Amino acid sequence: MDRCLYSIQQFVVDNNYNLVILDDGTPDIYLNKIIEKYPKVTIHKSSAYAEKSVAALKGLAPKNKTIPIDLWIDGAKNASNYFLLLEDDIWFTKKVRLSSLIENMKSNKGVFTKLFWLGNNDLIQNKKIIQNDFLNYITPKIPFKSPFLFWFFFKVNRYKIYKISKFLKIYTVKKKNSYYSIYSVAGVFFKKEYFLELWKNHNNSVDEKLQILNALTFIRKKKSTGFAYTKNEYLKTGFISSATNKSFIKEKCDMHQLNAFFNKLWFHEKFDSYKNLKADFSEDFIENLLLNNNYPANSTEWKNWSKAFKNHFKKMGCNLN
């Protein structure tokens, strides 16, 4: 979070923005330090904050698994009509004037603008590009614009439709990735109306396919809708840790314990969170931190975990350099 906020100070040219943190369990001892460093930040806590923050301080997985979707939606409702959504492990790498991007979106009926895509052009697939001074507006190249057809091929699994569609190459990784040209979790400028539409009928779960279905429904209702990406990527994200233990990674490494360890180092000024903003933290930097500060687990476990985490995204076509 410190790296993210620092990069905003360094690279966002505007000075008339508000910074709001939606927090689901960062212990108060760390949030207080964040507020000391960034007094203009406003923090809103989830209803499960107290329980989750105790677990985070101890390096334990929270027993309360509630996803704070209501916090996110309320945050969006109270935001400006256009807002940039970041996660705490995303940071800026170059100068940008956000107000110019917003004005451009307003002029072009933009609802969604990507500021990074990890060098993976499959995440910004398009049939047509219209370039202007700041943004590339696209006609998304997606297999099914019909909400019904998307629902039928990508969301319904009965009668082996999923397996058959993969066999017939109706469903491929590239075709699946094409929908990220109209949907993303973070690193995006959203028009409020569009963001709230994505979360309709969420049933308190993060269902990516439902959100894409909602996006297609929105596009069908609003014929002139602008989707865009910046001419250059302005953001990066990290792969040294994760908020949770990822189920798709089989390597053993307890993320809750690791994050608690990193947090303590940061609090005691032993973790330089501003190091090398142009890229992710290096493996040597992290390994030295673990070895020199008596990390209770094996540093090799972390190296294997981080490699597996990166490989998951590399297989999708992402460039993590």
C-alpha positions as CSV (number, residue, x, y, z in Angstrom):
1,M,0.0,0.0,0.0
2,D,2.9,2.4,0.8
3,R,4.5,1.7,-2.6
4,C,1.1,2.3,-4.3
5,L,0.5,5.6,-2.5
6,Y,4.1,6.8,-2.9
7,S,3.9,6.2,-6.7
8,I,0.8,8.3,-6.9
9,Q,2.6,11.2,-5.2
10,Q,5.5,10.8,-7.6
11,F,3.8,10.2,-10.9
12,V,0.3,11.6,-10.9
13,V,0.6,15.2,-12.1
14,D,-2.9,16.3,-10.9
15,N,-3.3,17.7,-7.3
16,N,-7.1,17.8,-7.0
17,Y,-7.9,14.1,-6.5
18,N,-9.1,12.2,-3.4
19,L,-7.5,9.0,-2.2
20,V,-9.9,6.5,-0.6
21,I,-8.7,3.2,0.9
22,L,-11.3,0.4,1.3
23,D,-9.7,-1.8,3.9
24,D,-10.7,-5.4,4.9
25,G,-8.2,-6.1,7.7
26,T,-5.0,-4.2,7.7
27,P,-4.1,-3.9,11.4
28,D,-4.5,-0.4,12.9
29,I,-0.8,-0.1,13.8
30,Y,0.0,-0.1,10.1
31,L,-2.9,2.0,8.9
32,N,-2.0,4.7,11.5
33,K,1.5,4.8,10.0
34,I,0.0,5.1,6.5
35,I,-2.1,8.1,7.6
36,E,1.0,9.7,9.1
37,K,2.8,9.4,5.8
38,Y,-0.2,10.3,3.7
39,P,-2.5,12.6,5.7
40,K,-5.0,13.2,2.9
41,V,-5.9,9.6,2.6
42,T,-9.4,8.5,3.8
43,I,-9.9,5.0,5.0
44,H,-13.2,3.1,5.1
45,K,-13.2,-0.3,6.9
46,S,-15.3,-3.4,6.2
47,S,-17.8,-4.8,8.6
48,A,-15.4,-7.7,9.2
49,Y,-12.4,-5.5,9.8
50,A,-11.9,-6.1,13.5
51,E,-11.9,-9.9,13.2
52,K,-9.7,-10.0,10.1
53,S,-7.2,-7.4,11.3
54,V,-6.5,-9.5,14.4
55,A,-5.8,-12.5,12.2
56,A,-3.6,-10.5,9.9
57,L,-1.5,-9.2,12.8
58,K,-0.8,-12.8,13.9
59,G,-0.1,-14.0,10.4
60,L,-3.2,-16.2,10.3
61,A,-5.9,-16.8,7.7
62,P,-9.1,-15.1,8.9
63,K,-11.9,-17.4,9.9
64,N,-14.3,-14.9,8.6
65,K,-14.3,-15.4,4.8
66,T,-16.8,-12.7,4.0
67,I,-15.9,-10.8,0.8
68,P,-16.4,-7.0,1.4
69,I,-18.4,-6.5,-1.8
70,D,-20.8,-4.0,-0.1
71,L,-17.8,-1.9,0.9
72,W,-16.6,-1.9,-2.7
73,I,-20.0,-0.9,-4.1
74,D,-20.6,1.8,-1.5
75,G,-17.1,3.1,-2.2
76,A,-18.0,3.3,-5.9
77,K,-21.4,4.9,-5.2
78,N,-19.6,7.6,-3.2
79,A,-16.9,8.2,-5.7
80,S,-16.7,10.7,-8.5
81,N,-18.5,9.9,-11.8
82,Y,-15.1,8.6,-13.1
83,F,-12.6,6.9,-10.8
84,L,-9.4,5.0,-11.0
85,L,-9.5,1.6,-9.2
86,L,-6.2,0.2,-7.9
87,E,-5.3,-2.7,-5.7
88,D,-2.7,-2.2,-3.0
89,D,-0.1,-4.1,-4.9
90,I,-0.4,-1.9,-8.1
91,W,1.8,1.1,-8.5
92,F,2.5,3.9,-11.1
93,T,5.8,3.8,-13.1
94,K,5.6,7.0,-15.2
95,K,4.1,10.5,-15.2
96,V,0.4,10.8,-16.0
97,R,-2.3,13.5,-16.0
98,L,-5.5,11.7,-14.9
99,S,-7.7,14.7,-15.5
100,S,-6.8,14.6,-19.2
101,L,-7.8,10.9,-19.4
102,I,-11.1,11.7,-17.7
103,E,-11.9,14.6,-20.1
104,N,-11.1,12.3,-23.0
105,M,-13.4,9.6,-21.7
106,K,-16.2,12.1,-21.2
107,S,-15.8,13.4,-24.8
108,N,-15.8,9.8,-26.2
109,K,-18.5,8.3,-24.0
110,G,-15.9,6.1,-22.4
111,V,-16.9,3.8,-19.6
112,F,-13.7,1.7,-19.2
113,T,-10.0,2.6,-19.8
114,K,-7.2,0.2,-19.0
115,L,-3.9,1.6,-17.7
116,F,-2.0,-1.7,-17.8
117,W,-2.3,-5.1,-19.3
118,L,1.0,-6.8,-18.4
119,G,2.3,-6.7,-21.9
120,N,-0.4,-9.2,-23.0
121,N,-2.2,-7.9,-26.1
122,D,-4.7,-10.7,-25.7
123,L,-6.2,-8.6,-22.9
124,I,-6.9,-5.7,-25.2
125,Q,-8.1,-7.6,-28.3
126,N,-9.9,-5.5,-30.8
127,K,-11.4,-5.3,-34.3
128,K,-10.7,-1.7,-34.8
129,I,-8.7,1.1,-33.0
130,I,-9.3,4.8,-33.1
131,Q,-6.3,6.7,-31.7
132,N,-6.3,10.1,-30.3
133,D,-3.9,12.2,-28.2
134,F,-4.2,10.1,-25.0
135,L,-6.1,6.9,-25.6
136,N,-6.7,4.1,-28.1
137,Y,-10.5,3.5,-28.4
138,I,-11.3,0.0,-29.5
139,T,-14.1,-2.1,-30.9
140,P,-13.6,-5.2,-28.7
141,K,-13.0,-8.4,-30.5
142,I,-14.9,-10.9,-28.5
143,P,-16.5,-14.2,-29.6
144,F,-20.0,-13.5,-28.3
145,K,-21.5,-10.1,-27.9
146,S,-24.9,-11.7,-27.1
147,P,-25.3,-12.2,-23.3
148,F,-27.3,-15.4,-24.0
149,L,-24.6,-17.0,-26.2
150,F,-21.9,-16.0,-23.6
151,W,-24.0,-17.5,-20.8
152,F,-24.6,-20.6,-22.9
153,F,-21.0,-21.3,-23.8
154,F,-19.0,-19.9,-20.9
155,K,-21.2,-20.0,-17.9
156,V,-23.4,-23.1,-18.3
157,N,-21.6,-26.4,-17.7
158,R,-24.4,-28.9,-18.0
159,Y,-24.5,-31.5,-20.8
160,K,-20.7,-31.3,-21.1
161,I,-21.1,-28.0,-23.1
162,Y,-17.8,-26.7,-21.6
163,K,-15.8,-29.7,-22.7
164,I,-17.4,-29.9,-26.1
165,S,-16.8,-26.1,-26.7
166,K,-13.1,-26.5,-25.8
167,F,-12.8,-29.5,-28.1
168,L,-14.3,-27.6,-31.0
169,K,-12.1,-24.5,-30.1
170,I,-15.2,-22.4,-29.5
171,Y,-13.6,-21.9,-26.1
172,T,-9.9,-21.1,-26.0
173,V,-7.7,-19.2,-23.6
174,K,-7.3,-16.5,-26.2
175,K,-11.0,-16.2,-26.7
176,K,-11.6,-16.1,-22.9
177,N,-8.9,-13.4,-22.5
178,S,-10.6,-11.2,-25.1
179,Y,-13.3,-10.4,-22.6
180,Y,-10.7,-8.6,-20.5
181,S,-11.0,-5.8,-23.1
182,I,-14.4,-5.0,-21.5
183,Y,-13.8,-6.2,-17.9
184,S,-11.0,-6.0,-15.3
185,V,-10.7,-6.1,-11.5
186,A,-8.3,-3.1,-11.1
187,G,-5.9,-0.8,-12.9
188,V,-8.8,0.7,-14.8
189,F,-10.6,4.0,-15.0
190,F,-14.3,3.2,-14.6
191,K,-17.3,5.3,-15.3
192,K,-19.3,4.8,-12.1
193,E,-22.4,3.6,-14.0
194,Y,-20.5,0.8,-15.7
195,F,-18.7,-0.4,-12.6
196,L,-22.0,-0.7,-10.7
197,E,-23.5,-2.5,-13.6
198,L,-20.8,-5.1,-13.4
199,W,-21.6,-6.0,-9.8
200,K,-25.4,-6.5,-10.3
201,N,-26.8,-9.7,-8.8
202,H,-23.4,-10.5,-7.2
203,N,-24.9,-12.7,-4.4
204,N,-21.9,-11.7,-2.3
205,S,-19.4,-13.6,-4.5
206,V,-16.8,-12.6,-7.0
207,D,-18.1,-14.3,-10.2
208,E,-16.0,-13.2,-13.2
209,K,-18.3,-14.7,-15.7
210,L,-21.4,-13.0,-14.2
211,Q,-19.6,-9.7,-14.4
212,I,-18.8,-10.2,-18.1
213,L,-22.4,-11.2,-18.6
214,N,-23.4,-7.9,-17.0
215,A,-21.0,-6.0,-19.2
216,L,-22.4,-7.5,-22.3
217,T,-25.9,-6.7,-21.1
218,F,-24.8,-3.1,-20.5
219,I,-23.2,-2.9,-24.0
220,R,-26.4,-4.2,-25.6
221,K,-28.5,-1.5,-23.8
222,K,-26.0,1.3,-24.4
223,K,-25.1,1.2,-28.1
224,S,-22.4,3.9,-28.0
225,T,-20.1,2.8,-25.3
226,G,-16.4,3.6,-25.3
227,F,-13.7,1.1,-24.3
228,A,-10.1,2.2,-24.4
229,Y,-6.6,1.6,-23.2
230,T,-3.7,4.1,-22.8
231,K,-1.0,4.3,-25.4
232,N,1.5,3.2,-22.8
233,E,1.2,1.1,-19.7
234,Y,1.3,3.3,-16.6
235,L,1.1,0.7,-13.9
236,K,2.8,-2.5,-12.7
237,T,1.8,-5.1,-10.1
238,G,3.8,-7.4,-7.8
239,F,4.3,-11.1,-7.7
240,I,6.3,-11.6,-4.5
241,S,3.2,-12.1,-2.4
242,S,-0.5,-12.4,-2.4
243,A,-3.4,-11.5,-0.1
244,T,-4.4,-15.1,0.2
245,N,-3.0,-18.6,-0.4
246,K,-3.8,-19.1,-4.1
247,S,-5.6,-22.4,-4.7
248,F,-4.0,-22.8,-8.2
249,I,-0.5,-22.8,-6.8
250,K,0.6,-26.1,-5.3
251,E,3.9,-24.8,-3.9
252,K,3.9,-24.6,-0.1
253,C,4.3,-21.1,1.3
254,D,2.0,-19.5,3.8
255,M,1.1,-16.0,2.4
256,H,-0.5,-14.9,5.7
257,Q,2.7,-15.6,7.6
258,L,4.8,-14.0,4.9
259,N,2.7,-10.8,4.7
260,A,2.8,-10.4,8.5
261,F,6.6,-10.7,8.3
262,F,6.9,-8.1,5.6
263,N,4.5,-5.8,7.4
264,K,6.7,-5.9,10.6
265,L,9.8,-5.2,8.6
266,W,8.1,-2.2,6.8
267,F,6.8,-0.8,10.2
268,H,10.4,-0.9,11.6
269,E,11.8,0.8,8.4
270,K,13.6,-2.4,7.3
271,F,11.7,-2.8,4.1
272,D,12.3,-0.2,1.4
273,S,8.9,-0.2,-0.3
274,Y,10.0,2.4,-2.9
275,K,12.9,0.3,-4.3
276,N,13.0,0.1,-8.1
277,L,9.5,1.5,-9.0
278,K,10.1,0.7,-12.6
279,A,9.8,-3.0,-11.9
280,D,8.9,-5.5,-9.2
281,F,11.1,-6.2,-6.2
282,S,14.0,-8.5,-7.3
283,E,14.3,-12.0,-6.0
284,D,17.7,-11.2,-4.4
285,F,16.2,-8.2,-2.6
286,I,13.4,-10.4,-1.1
287,E,15.6,-13.3,-0.3
288,N,18.1,-11.1,1.5
289,L,15.3,-9.7,3.6
290,L,14.1,-13.2,4.5
291,L,17.6,-14.5,5.3
292,N,18.8,-11.4,7.2
293,N,15.7,-11.0,9.4
294,N,15.2,-14.5,10.6
295,Y,12.1,-15.4,8.5
296,P,10.6,-18.4,10.4
297,A,10.0,-20.5,7.2
298,N,12.3,-21.6,4.4
299,S,13.1,-18.9,1.9
300,T,13.3,-21.6,-0.8
301,E,9.6,-22.2,-0.3
302,W,8.9,-18.6,-1.1
303,K,11.1,-18.7,-4.3
304,N,9.3,-21.7,-5.6
305,W,5.9,-20.2,-4.8
306,S,6.8,-16.9,-6.5
307,K,8.1,-18.7,-9.6
308,A,4.8,-20.7,-9.8
309,F,2.8,-17.5,-9.3
310,K,4.6,-15.8,-12.1
311,N,4.4,-18.8,-14.4
312,H,0.6,-18.8,-14.1
313,F,0.5,-15.4,-15.7
314,K,3.3,-16.1,-18.2
315,K,1.2,-19.0,-19.5
316,M,-1.6,-16.5,-20.2
317,G,0.9,-14.4,-22.3
318,C,1.8,-11.8,-19.8
319,N,5.3,-10.2,-19.8
320,L,6.5,-9.7,-16.2
321,N,9.8,-8.0,-17.0
